[in-house]
Amino acid sequence: MRIRKATLEDAKELSALRKATIRAINKHDYTPSQIARWSKRWNTVEFQLQDDPFLRYVAVQDGKIVGYADIRKKSPEEMGGLYVRKDFIQKGVGRKLMKKIEDMVRKMGVKSFLLHSSTTAKGFYEKLGYTVLSLKKNRIKGDYYILEKKLLHP
Ligand SMILES: CC(C)(COP(=O)(O)OP(=O)(O)OC[C@H]1O[C@@H](n2cnc3c(N)ncnc32)[C@H](O)[C@@H]1OP(=O)(O)O)[C@@H](O)C(=O)NCCC(=O)NCCS
């Protein structure tokens, strides 16, 4: 598996991956209407049009994208999206993408990295050393957590 920067040509694959993962993996923790609303966003055109404000990386295996992660260039102290292809869950893709993102934001000077986590991903982030700061309850979006990790600088 290798990690590379996303390109505009990846938009269609990324949109399909995100939608399928939310519908298959996050569905266990959210209501059908929350899943429908969440998975509807970020179609192919949105991925293309909103590409520039983001630094986005993809994990590729055997020519197909098996996950992606991004941050907004303007706010590198906060994680953007992280999605692993539904049939590649629990194979180390998420960990590898997070390492890439953490290495990058560390180089940008970030010392304390924040993220919003789904209920689904909370245990994963805790495993990677993140600590829960708070739980947010949102009727429309569903519950989510704010977590933080202090990034070590040499
Ligand atoms: C959360 C997510 C990104 C994790 O990616 P992944 O590739 O499956 O995770 P990894 O295989 O790299 O797991 C790394 C470690 O975390 C553990 N882990 C993975 N998912 C976990 C979970 N949901 N709860 C607890 N631990 C988890 C793994 O067992 C592994 O531990 P180990 O190294 O001791 O074996 C993936 O499940 C996903 O895309 N979920 C749906 C989308 C989502 O909720 N994204 C977050 C947006 S807020």
The ligand as an SDF file (V2000), in Angstrom:
LIG
                    3D

 48 50  0  0  0  0  0  0  0  0999 V2000
  -12.1960    4.7120   11.6780 C   0  0  0  0  0  0  0  0  0  0  0  0
  -11.4540    4.1780   10.4810 C   0  0  0  0  0  0  0  0  0  0  0  0
  -10.8560    5.3170    9.6680 C   0  0  0  0  0  0  0  0  0  0  0  0
  -10.3290    3.2530   10.9690 C   0  0  0  0  0  0  0  0  0  0  0  0
   -9.5490    2.8160    9.8590 O   0  0  0  0  0  0  0  0  0  0  0  0
   -8.9600    1.3260    9.7560 P   0  0  0  0  0  0  0  0  0  0  0  0
   -8.1000    1.2590    8.5590 O   0  0  0  0  0  0  0  0  0  0  0  0
  -10.0780    0.3380    9.8200 O   0  0  0  0  0  0  0  0  0  0  0  0
   -8.1080    1.2130   11.0880 O   0  0  0  0  0  0  0  0  0  0  0  0
   -6.6900    0.4490   11.2800 P   0  0  0  0  0  0  0  0  0  0  0  0
   -6.8060   -0.9220   10.6640 O   0  0  0  0  0  0  0  0  0  0  0  0
   -5.5800    1.3010   10.7930 O   0  0  0  0  0  0  0  0  0  0  0  0
   -6.6540    0.3050   12.8460 O   0  0  0  0  0  0  0  0  0  0  0  0
   -5.5940    0.7710   13.6770 C   0  0  0  0  0  0  0  0  0  0  0  0
   -5.8230    0.2310   15.0680 C   0  0  0  0  0  0  0  0  0  0  0  0
   -7.0740    0.7270   15.5730 O   0  0  0  0  0  0  0  0  0  0  0  0
   -7.9560   -0.3590   15.8810 C   0  0  0  0  0  0  0  0  0  0  0  0
   -9.2960    0.0520   15.4370 N   0  0  0  0  0  0  0  0  0  0  0  0
   -9.7080    0.2580   14.1730 C   0  0  0  0  0  0  0  0  0  0  0  0
  -10.9940    0.6550   14.1500 N   0  0  0  0  0  0  0  0  0  0  0  0
  -11.3900    0.6690   15.4390 C   0  0  0  0  0  0  0  0  0  0  0  0
  -12.6160    0.9920   16.0730 C   0  0  0  0  0  0  0  0  0  0  0  0
  -13.6930    1.3840   15.3380 N   0  0  0  0  0  0  0  0  0  0  0  0
  -12.6890    0.9240   17.4150 N   0  0  0  0  0  0  0  0  0  0  0  0
  -11.6220    0.5320   18.1570 C   0  0  0  0  0  0  0  0  0  0  0  0
  -10.4100    0.2160   17.6120 N   0  0  0  0  0  0  0  0  0  0  0  0
  -10.3180    0.2750   16.2700 C   0  0  0  0  0  0  0  0  0  0  0  0
   -7.4410   -1.5340   15.0960 C   0  0  0  0  0  0  0  0  0  0  0  0
   -7.7940   -2.7590   15.7030 O   0  0  0  0  0  0  0  0  0  0  0  0
   -5.9500   -1.2850   15.1150 C   0  0  0  0  0  0  0  0  0  0  0  0
   -5.4100   -1.6930   16.3480 O   0  0  0  0  0  0  0  0  0  0  0  0
   -4.0420   -2.5690   16.4030 P   0  0  0  0  0  0  0  0  0  0  0  0
   -3.0130   -1.7510   15.6720 O   0  0  0  0  0  0  0  0  0  0  0  0
   -3.7790   -2.7320   17.8450 O   0  0  0  0  0  0  0  0  0  0  0  0
   -4.3490   -3.8270   15.6890 O   0  0  0  0  0  0  0  0  0  0  0  0
  -12.4040    3.3270    9.5660 C   0  0  0  0  0  0  0  0  0  0  0  0
  -13.0220    2.3670   10.3720 O   0  0  0  0  0  0  0  0  0  0  0  0
  -13.4850    4.1190    8.8750 C   0  0  0  0  0  0  0  0  0  0  0  0
  -13.3040    4.5880    7.7540 O   0  0  0  0  0  0  0  0  0  0  0  0
  -14.6610    4.2560    9.5270 N   0  0  0  0  0  0  0  0  0  0  0  0
  -15.8270    4.8830    8.9410 C   0  0  0  0  0  0  0  0  0  0  0  0
  -15.6440    6.3540    8.6610 C   0  0  0  0  0  0  0  0  0  0  0  0
  -15.3960    7.1600    9.9020 C   0  0  0  0  0  0  0  0  0  0  0  0
  -16.0930    7.0570   10.8910 O   0  0  0  0  0  0  0  0  0  0  0  0
  -14.3700    8.0080    9.7860 N   0  0  0  0  0  0  0  0  0  0  0  0
  -14.0500    8.9570   10.7700 C   0  0  0  0  0  0  0  0  0  0  0  0
  -14.7550   10.1960   10.3690 C   0  0  0  0  0  0  0  0  0  0  0  0
  -15.1260   11.1450   11.7550 S   0  0  0  0  0  0  0  0  0  0  0  0
  1  2  1  0
  2  3  1  0
  2  4  1  0
  2 36  1  0
  4  5  1  0
  5  6  1  0
  6  7  2  0
  6  8  1  0
  6  9  1  0
  9 10  1  0
 10 11  2  0
 10 12  1  0
 10 13  1  0
 13 14  1  0
 14 15  1  0
 15 16  1  0
 15 30  1  0
 16 17  1  0
 17 18  1  0
 17 28  1  0
 18 19  1  0
 18 27  1  0
 19 20  2  0
 20 21  1  0
 21 22  1  0
 21 27  2  0
 22 23  1  0
 22 24  2  0
 24 25  1  0
 25 26  2  0
 26 27  1  0
 28 29  1  0
 28 30  1  0
 30 31  1  0
 31 32  1  0
 32 33  2  0
 32 34  1  0
 32 35  1  0
 36 37  1  0
 36 38  1  0
 38 39  2  0
 38 40  1  0
 40 41  1  0
 41 42  1  0
 42 43  1  0
 43 44  2  0
 43 45  1  0
 45 46  1  0
 46 47  1  0
 47 48  1  0
M  END
$$$$
